[in-house]
Amino acid sequence: AEEVADAPVRVLSSSRPAVAVAIASAPQESTLQDLASDGLSGDGALVTLNLTRQEMAVQKNGKVSYYKSAYWGTLQVGTPSVPFRVVFDTGSGHLILPSSWCHSETCKVHSRYRRSASSTAKDIDYDGSAVTVGTPRDQITVSFGTGEVTGVFVQEQVCVSEASVPQKVVQRMVEVAEAEEVARLLEVSGVDGATEPASAERRMADVRKAVAASAACVSMRIIAATEMSEEPFGFLPYDGILGLGMPGASLEKPFNFLGNLAQAGV
């Protein structure tokens, strides 16, 4: 429920350097052999992500000293998935998104994450324990250069891209799985001691996993911002920040995006 965010908070703190630049792509692995016949084999494949480059002038003594660049792309967050533009930051280890709990103009100029609109969202404390309505919940403040973000924690599904397996291929996979299940049921029908046929639900789960793998999806802990300083976040073209730092840059390992991808075998 949305009102969970209004519960008393236990304050944590974290400081990170200004936003840096990184470009990343994640490998994927399919779970059904027939993906290969359709040119969708996960062996050595990459999930690609279109990036936008932002160039900023850095001045010294009233003159442009040098230019620095930031790259941002789009992640799909929640179920159903909602696109968010995020900058790739090698100096931090969290995914931070403005949320519907943040009512400032700084947040309103961006797409805001709505926890109540996602079936895969779960209110948590920093250690992953569930939060219930009316009980205190953890809160964190993270510094980024001249600004800072305050937020609460949510367990959520995050995808690098939308599923790249064509819908017609998914449909064919479903039909094959159903046909094979029917054949197995007919084969063992009335035969004592017959081996239990493969579960249709399990085979359907394989289909769903193949689609999820094609989008490089993971369930991870994210920070839903309840406050964002106007400087610099009110003037940035992207919504949030995706930390690509090592696990040591994260509050705990389940917050680390690349670590979660590696653990999931994506």
N, C-alpha and C positions, 0 to 999 in steps of 0.2 A: 504494500500500500504506500502511496505517496507520502502519507503523514509520518512514516518512519523517519524521514530525514529531519523532522522537527523535534526529535527526541533529544534529551541531553547528550552532550558529546564528551569524549575523552580526547584531549588534544595531543597529537603527535607533531613532529616537525621534520622538515627535510629541506636541504638546500642543494641546488644544482646550478651549473654554469649556464651561460646564455645558450640559446638554441644553436646547435651545430648542424652539419650536413651529413647525410648518409643515403646511399642508394642500396636497396637490398632486394633480393628475390629469393623465394623459398622453394625447395624441391618438393615434389609431391609423389605419392605412391598410390596406385589404384588397388582395389581389393578384388576385382573380378578379372579373370583372364581374358574374357572376350572384349575388354576395352582395347587390347592391342590390335585386334582385327579392324577396328574403326579408327586407327591412327591416334588413339588416346592413351597409349601406354604411359604409365607414370615413371618408367625407368629412365632416370636422368632428365626428366622434364622439369621445366621451370614455370612457376607462376609469375607472370609479368604484370607490372603495375605502371601505368602511365604517370609520369611525374611532371610537375610544373616548376620551373626555376624562377625564383625571386631574387633579384639583384638589389643590394642596398649599398648606398654610398656611406663611407665612414669618413667623417671630417676631423681635421686637426688644425687648430689655429685658423679656423674659418675657411679652410681649403680641403678639397677632397683628397684624402690620404691614400685610400684604397677602396676597393669594392669587395663585399662579401656576399656569398650566395647561400640561399636556403632552398631545399627541394621539398615539395609537398605533393601528396597523392591522396587517393580515396580508399578508405576502409569501409567494410560493411559490418555493422554492429547490431546485434540483437536478432530476435525472431518475431515477426518478419524483419529482414535485414533493412537497415537504414544507412545510407551513405554519409560518411563524415570525412571532410578534408583535414588531413593531419600533416604537420611538418615532421620530418625525420630527424631526431635528435640523438646524436651518439653520446651525449654527455649525461643522459638520464635513463631511467629504467622503468618508466611507468607509461601507461596509456591514460591520458587526461582529456576528458571531454566536457564542454559546458553542458549543464543539465537543466531540466525544467525546474529544478529547485533553486536555480539562480535567476533572480528577477531584475538584475541590473541591465542597463542599456548595453554594457559591454558584452554580456551573454546573449542578449536578444538579437544582436546583429549577426549572430552565428546560428548554425543549426544546433539545436539543443537535444541532448539525449534524454528520452523519457523512459524511466525504468518501468513504469506501470504498463507501457505499451509493448513490452517484450515478454514473451512466455519463457525465455531462457534466463531471465534476470533473477538475481537473488541478493537481497540486502545482507551484507556481511560486515564483520569487523576486519581489521587488517590481517588477523590470523586465519580468516576463512570461516570463523564461527558465525552461525546465523543470528540475525538481529530481529527482534520482535517489536511490535508497536508499543511505544511507551517506555522502552528500556533504553539506557544510555548506549550510544554507538560511537565508534572511533571516528576521529576527524583528523585530517592532515593538512598542513600548509607547506607548499613547495615554492621555493624562490627560483625565478628565472631571470637573471640579469637585473633589470630595473623593475621587474614586476613580480607578482606572486599569485598563487592559486590556492584556494582552500576548498576541500572537498571531502566526500565520504566514499565508502568502498562498496563496490557491487561485483558479484561474479557474473560474467556475461560471455556470450559467444562472439568472437571477433574473427572476421574473414579478410584475407588479403584482397580477394576479388570476388566477383560473383561467380557462381559455378560455371565452368567452361565446358562441361559435358552437354552437348546438344540435347534438347528435350526429347527429340525423336529417338535418340540412342538410349536415353533413360527408359522410355516407354518400351523399347524393344527388350531391354534387359529385364524389365518387370515381366513382360509377356513370357520370355524364356524361363525365368524363375518359376512362374506359375505353372507353365506347361510341364516342366521337369518335376515339380511337386506332385501334380496330378498323376503323371506316369509312375512315380514311385509308390504313390498310394494304391494305384491299381495293381502294381506288381506284388505288393506284400499283402493285399487284401485277402483275408481268410487263411493266411498261412501262419501256422503256429511257430513261435520262436523267430519270426522274421525280424530283421534289424530295423530299429526305429528309423523312419525316413527323416531326411534333413528338414528341419523346421522351416515352414514358409516364412515365418516372421524373421528367422535368422537370415534367410536369403534376401528378404526385403531390406533388412538392416545393412547387408552388404552393398545393396544398391545405394542406399542413403549415404553410407560411408564413402563410396566411390565418388559421389557427387560432392560431398563435403571436402574430400581430399583434393578434388580439382580446384576448389576455391581456397585451399590452405586455411581451414578454420580451426580455431582452438577455443577452449573454454578457459578464461583467465580472469584474474582480478583486475578491475580498472578503477580509476578515480573519477567520480562524477562530481564536477565542480559545483559548489554552492556559491562561491565568490571568485571573481577574476578582476584583477586590477585593470583600470582603463589603459594604462601604459604597461606593456605594449599591446595587450591582447585586443583592445578595442580598435586597433588600426591594422590588424593582420588579416590577410585574405583567406586564411585557413581557420578551421574550427578549433582543433585541439593539437595535442602533442603526442607523438609516438616515440617513446624512448627505445633506442636500439643499443643501449649500453650493456655491459656484462652484468651477470646476476648480482654482483656486488653493488651495483648502482640502484638496485631495486630494494624496496622495503623488505620483501621476502621473495623467494624464487617464483612463486605462482603469479607475481606481477610482471615477470620478465617475458616480453613477447617472443623474442627469438628462442629463449630457453623453453617456453611452452611449445613452440613449433617443433623443436628438436626432440623433446620428450614424447610428443605425439607421433613422431616419425613422419611428419609432414615435410 
